[in-house]
């Protein structure tokens, strides 16, 4: 592949913004990636900042799902345990507590697996 701007020179890489081949004279290194010198430097820099911000946000999302999983798990166990213990005293109402507990345990499991996706 040859440089897009200097067709007689071999390309050393590709611009991250426009995907054109660049020779050593036309290439600018921005945040460890190549960009067209004096053309796409700002766009590539902004794109790299956006990528870094998205990676940081993904880690924050993962920790939020993990916190939710722990909370739902603890509250689900509490509801299920209370329903089980109180079954002989309050009867059918205790089944609703157990069902709520099971639903919260399901929500905890779903949040845990969702947090694994964002790591």
C-alpha positions in Angstrom: 0.0 0.0 0.0 1.2 3.5 -0.8 0.6 6.8 0.9 -2.7 8.4 -0.1 -1.2 11.9 -0.4 2.2 10.8 -1.9 1.5 7.9 -4.2 5.2 7.2 -4.8 6.0 6.5 -1.1 5.1 3.4 0.8 2.6 3.7 3.7 3.7 3.1 7.2 0.2 2.9 8.7 -3.4 4.0 8.4 -5.1 7.1 9.7 -7.6 6.2 12.5 -10.1 8.8 11.3 -10.2 8.4 7.5 -8.5 5.0 7.1 -6.1 6.2 4.4 -2.6 5.0 4.0 0.1 7.4 5.3 3.8 7.7 4.7 6.2 8.9 7.4 5.9 12.5 6.2 2.1 12.6 6.4 1.6 10.6 9.6 1.2 12.2 13.0 1.2 10.1 16.2 -1.7 11.1 18.4 -2.3 9.1 21.6 -0.3 6.2 20.2 -2.3 6.0 17.0 -1.8 7.5 13.5 -3.6 10.4 12.0 -3.3 12.6 8.9 -0.9 15.3 9.8 -2.6 18.8 9.9 -5.9 17.2 8.9 -7.3 14.8 11.4 -5.2 15.2 14.5 -8.0 16.8 16.6 -10.6 14.3 15.5 -8.4 11.3 16.4 -7.5 12.9 19.7 -11.2 13.4 20.5 -12.0 9.8 19.4 -9.3 8.4 21.7 -10.6 10.5 24.6 -14.1 9.1 24.0 -12.8 5.6 23.9 -10.9 6.1 27.2 -14.0 7.6 28.8 -16.2 4.7 27.6 -13.8 2.2 29.1 -13.8 4.1 32.5 -17.6 4.3 32.4 -17.9 0.5 31.7 -15.9 -0.2 34.9 -18.3 2.0 36.9 -21.3 0.2 35.4 -19.8 -3.1 36.4 -19.4 -2.0 40.0 -22.9 -0.7 40.2 -24.3 -4.1 39.0 -22.1 -5.8 41.6 -23.5 -3.6 44.4 -27.0 -4.3 43.2 -26.4 -8.0 43.1 -25.2 -8.0 46.7 -28.1 -5.9 48.0 -30.7 -7.9 46.1 -29.1 -11.1 47.3 -29.1 -10.1 51.0 -32.7 -8.7 50.9 -33.9 -11.8 49.0 -32.4 -14.1 51.6 -34.1 -12.0 54.3 -37.5 -12.2 52.7 -37.3 -15.9 51.9 -36.1 -16.7 55.4 -38.8 -14.5 57.0 -41.5 -16.2 54.9 -40.2 -19.7 55.8 -40.0 -18.9 59.5 -43.5 -17.2 59.6 -45.3 -19.8 57.5 -47.0 -21.5 60.4 -48.1 -18.2 61.9 -49.3 -16.2 59.0 -50.0 -19.0 56.5 -50.5 -18.0 52.8 -49.1 -14.5 53.3 -45.7 -16.1 54.2 -45.7 -17.6 50.7 -45.8 -14.1 49.2 -42.7 -13.2 51.3 -40.9 -16.3 50.0 -41.9 -15.5 46.4 -40.6 -11.9 46.8 -37.4 -13.4 48.3 -37.0 -15.7 45.3 -37.6 -12.9 42.9 -35.0 -10.8 44.6 -32.5 -13.7 44.4 -33.2 -14.0 40.7 -32.6 -10.2 40.3 -29.3 -10.7 42.3 -28.2 -13.4 39.9 -29.2 -11.4 36.8 -27.2 -8.4 38.1 -24.2 -10.5 38.9 -24.0 -12.0 35.4 -24.6 -8.5 33.9 -21.7 -7.2 35.9 -19.5 -9.9 34.4 -20.3 -8.6 30.9 -18.9 -5.2 31.6 -15.5 -6.2 32.9 
